[in-house]
Amino acid sequence: MIGKLQRVPLREIWRHEAKDFTTWLQDNIDVLNDTIDRNLSNPEREQAAGSFNVDIVAEDESGNPVIIENQLEKSNHDHLGKIITYLTMLDAKAAVWIVADPRPEHIGAISWLNESSAASFYLLKLEGVRIGDSDPAPLLTLIVGPSEEAQDIGRTKKELGERQSLRYRFWEELLAKAKSKTTLHANISPSTGNWIAAGAGKSGISYNYCISQHETRAELCIDRGKNSEEENKRLFNLLLAQRQHIEEVFGGDLSWDSSKGRRLCRIRKDLENGGYCDEDDWPRIHEELIDAMISLERALRPHVAKLPV
């Protein structure tokens, strides 16, 4: 015969959260260990963290403090704030949050903390169950916990954030220097992307600075929007017909890019002189890139002005 699992209201099992459930958990820490696959020991109740009291502070396998906060109700912002506060005040390496009903926004918050923090965060759902006339029993379910995947995502996000910050500073310094030589990008703000553009005075045509980790380029880009491939190539070919004169004024060869199947057309000068990752060489890289843009704009300006609107 197979019995039927029944849910039991938590307040019928533990009437008072602090006096009943927290005390029970302190005496039955192995139930928590089985759920999160850790070996917590020496749990102590109502440990002081400044003017606050943590429900339980335990120790992990290395003797580091682990904070445990309990809620026999829906998760709320107040307890999430307490967990983060306690974690920092006690210099804990992990935090466990046990709730009756985890809200989706708090599931997302704990996932984000595992990606963004050096500490480990666990969010568990607590239910009371029984089979037939048996005594009630706790059912702990791990909703969110630390994982190698979360750590990898966190490292990737950190790397992307550092890369964006580096590019922003690269553009900030380049635009400041460029203003003393040309007004072309004078009204353009720095960005975290790998290119910035200034209008060339014709619809869909711009002068772009582009950067990668170890290369840069100055280019004229032609893109009049969706379904504009034929129009872009027509304008490109009008400029291509003046290639010899344009390159003479520029002072060197340019790359003329109108690859079949691609909407954008470009006339560019590639500089393999370093990129945003070569911070020690930024002064030289900026000067060469700005000079290339000035020469490119000077060579193309009269021809761009004759293009149809």
N, C-alpha and C positions, 0 to 999 in steps of 0.2 A: 504494500500500500504506500502511496506517495502522498505526503501532506501538502497543504497549500500554504504558501508564504503570505503572511499578512503584515501590513504596515501598522506600526503602533505609534501614536503621537509621542514625540520626544518628551513633552512635559509630563506624560504619564510615567515615564521611566526615570527621568531626572527633573524633579520639580523646580530646582533652583540651579541655574547654570554654574555659578561659582562654587557653591557649597556641595552640590551633588555631582554634576558632570565632571567638573575639573578635578575633584577629589577622586572620582572613579578612574579618570584617565591617568592620574598620577600613579595609581595602584595597578593600572593595566596598560602600561606604556608599550608592552609587547604587541598589543592589538594595533597600535599605531605603527610600530616597527614593521609588522607584517605587511601593512598597506603601502608604505613608502619605501620598503626594502632598505631600511637603514637600521643601525644598532644604537638607538638613543638610550642613555642611561642617566641615573641620578636626577630624575625630574623633581623640581621644587616649585611649590605654588606661591603665587603672589610675590614674586621677586620685584624689588624696587628698580625702576629705571627713571632716575630723577624724581619728579613728583608723581610719576605714574607707577602702576603695578602690572607686571606681565602675568598672564594667567599661569603659565608654566615656563620655566627655563630648564632645559635638559642639556646634556652634553653629547657630542657626536663621538665617533671612534677615535678622534684625535684630541678630545678634550675641549673642543671649541663649543661655545654656547650656541644653543638652538632655541629660538623662542617659539612658543605655541600659544595661539590665540583661539578662543572658542566662542561660537555664536549658535545658540539654539534657535536661530531665526534666519531670515534672509541676510545675505552679506550686505554690508553698507560701507559708505565712504569713511565713516568715523573709524571703523576697525581697520580698514586698509591703511589709513593714515597712522594709526597706532602701530601697526606692524612695521612700517617703514621707520617710524621714530624709534621704536624699541630696538630694531635691528642695528641702527647706527649708534645708539647710546650704549649698547652692550657689546658693540663690535662683534656681533654674531655672524656666523657664516651661512646660516640657513634659517628660514622662517616657515612655520606650518600654520595654516589658517583652516580651521574646521568649522563648517557652517551647515545649517539645515537646508538652505536653498541658495546656491551660488548664482548671482545675477550674471547675465552675459557680459556686461561691461567690466565686471570684476574678473571674470575668466580671461578676458582680453588683457586686462591690466597685469595680472600675474604672468601671463605669457610674455608680455612686453618686458616685465622685470627680469624674467629668466634670460631674455635675449640681450638685455642692456646692462645687467648688473653682474658683479663678480660673485654675489651671493646666490643661494639656491632657494627658490620659493615653491611651496606646495599648497595647493588648494584642494581640500577634501570635502566631500558631501557626507553628512552624517544622517543616517536613518535608523529607526527602531523597527525591528521585525520579530515575528514569532511564527511558529508552525503549530497549528492547532491550539492546544492548551499549554504549550511550553512557556517557560519563562521568556520574557523579552530579551533580545540580544541586539548589540550594536552592529550596524552595517556601514563600514567606512569605504568610500569609493574615491579613488584618486581622480580628480578632474583635470588638474594641470600640475605638472612637475618639471623639474629641470631635465634636459636631455642634451645629447651631443648635437642633435639637429638644431635645437634652440641656440646653443652656444655658437655653432657655425653661422647661423643667421645673424646673431649678435656681432660676431667678428666682421661679417660682411658689411653690416650696416655701419659699423664703426669705420671700416676702411673707406666706404663710400662717403661718409661724413667728412673724414679727413681729406679725401680727394676733392670734395666740393669746396671745402675751406681753402685748400691750396689754390684751386683755380680762381676763386674769388679774389684772393690776394694778388694773384698774377695779373688779372684784369685790372684791378684797382691801381696797381703801380703802372701798368702799361698805359692806361687811359690818362693818368695824370701826366706822364711824360709826353704822350702824343699831343696833348693840348698846346704844348709850347711850339709844336712844329706844324700842326694842321688842325683845321676845325671840323674835319670829316666826321669824327666820332665824338665831338666835344659834348654833345647832349645825350650820350649813351651812358648808362649806368653799368657798373660791374655786375657780373652774374656768376652763378656756380656752374654754368654749362661749359661746353667745350668750344663755343663760338659766340661771337657778338657781331651784330650787323648794323650798318648805317645805310639809309636810302641813297640811291644814286640819282635821284631826281626823275626817275621813270618808274611807272607802276611795275612791281614785281622784280625789280632789279636792285641789288644791294652790294655794297662792299663789305666783305666779311673778314674778320680775323678768326682763324681757327687754330686750336692747339690740341696736341696729344701729349703723352707723357714725355716724349723726347723729340718731338718735331712740331713745327708751326707752319702756317701758310697764310698768305694774303690772297684774296680771290674776289672776282666779280661773279656773283651768282644770279642766274636768270631763272625765275620761277613765277609764273603768272597764275599759279593756283591749279586746282583740280582740273583735269582734262585739258591741260595747257601744253602737252608735250610738243605738238606740232608748232604752236606759236613760239614756244621757247627756242626750238631749233631754228625757226625762221630768223629770229632776232640774233641768235648765236651766229648763224651763217653770214648775216650782214656784217658782223664784227670780224668774223674769220676772213672775209674778203679783204680786210685791211690789216691782216696779220703782220706783214712785213713792216709796214709803217709803225704799227703799235709796238712791236718788239724793238724797233730801232729807238723809239722815244723812251721806252722802258729801260733799255740798256742791256738786254739779254733775252734769252729764250723764255717762253712761258708755256705752261701746259694747257692745252685746249681740250676740254672734256665735254663731249656730247654723246655719251655711250647710248647705244640703241636700247630701248626698253626702260630707260631712266628718264624721269620727268625733268630733273634739274640739269641745267647746263652751266659749266664753270670755265672761267679763264683764271688761272691761278699761278702763283709762284710758291713752290714748295721750298722750305728751308729746313735742312737737316742739321740744325745748329743747336738743338736742345729744345726742351719743352717745359711744361709746368713742374715736372719732377726734378728739374735741374736748377734748384733754387739759387745755388751759389753763382750761377751764370746768368741769372735773370737780367741784370743790367745790359749785358751784351746782347742777349736774345731779344729784349725789348727794343733796343736801338735798331737792330737789323730788321726786325719785323715791321717796325714803324716806317723805316726807310723804304722797305719793299712796298708797303701800302701806299705811301706817298707817290712813288714812281709808277705804280700800277694805276692809280687814279689819274695821274697826270697824263699817262699814255692813252687811257681809255675815255677820258672825259669828253673830248670833242666828238668822238664817234658815238658815244652813248647819247649825247644830246641830239643827234640826228635820227635816232631810232624812232619809229612811230610810237605814239602814246599807248 
